[in-house]
């Protein structure tokens, strides 16, 4: 059957009113240039590319603890367990590229495996370098109690809303993402954002496209608005595994990558 027969168009009625394709092919990388990558083949985090962050995550039940970040067996490992840190009862792992890699536009891809369990919140996302929110680009968020749900969100500044949070989002229902590795990608150009899951387009947003440097972030948190509180079924330690991260410059955009001022 021809590929175009399998493509279905779905109208998403959320803030921003975006048309997106389900089942469209992945990004064309034949003329793309790889500008950032980490295959996590060593035995420790490459600190020329990543920071293992430490701060109190006030929206959840954990603080980010560098001791929860490691590189093992070809994976970045972000751990979460009941180790008190910075006044919180749990420690979680987070890495980012603040001051080291801050792109504008490109294709961002990671192959990862989130943990299953009530309370866990795993994220692969882009955060503005000036730390003024919104905007925010959530390539994917996983809630451990919904193992087959991939949450995708584009946040932008909207002064008409009480919290200034305009957004365009979808929830893709797929396989059990905690059972194996999956590839999650975002194509960010001057006019469009396109999300891919395992090489297939699943969502796009065409308004309020950011034009400023963002940093890459990966993290594992507990509780908060997205994870729900842990319960007696929650098993520790939990592990968020990342096989690789790759970023490409695409010919249709004008991406740059620069350090923080």
Buried (B, 14 or more C-beta within 10 A) or exposed (E): EEEEEEEEEEEBEEBBEBEBBBBBEBBEBEEBEEBBEBBBEEEEBBEEBBBBBBEEBEEBBBBBBBEBBBBEEEBBBBBBBBBEBEEBEBBBBBBBBBEBBBBBBBBBBBBBBBBBBBBBBBBBBBBBBEEEEBBBBBBBBBBBBBBEBBBBBBBBBBEEEEEEBBBBBBEBEBEEBBEEBBBBBBBBBEEBBBBBBBEBBBBBBBBBBBEEBBBBBBBBBBBBEBBBEBEEEBEBBBBBBBBBBBBBBBEBBEBEBEEEE
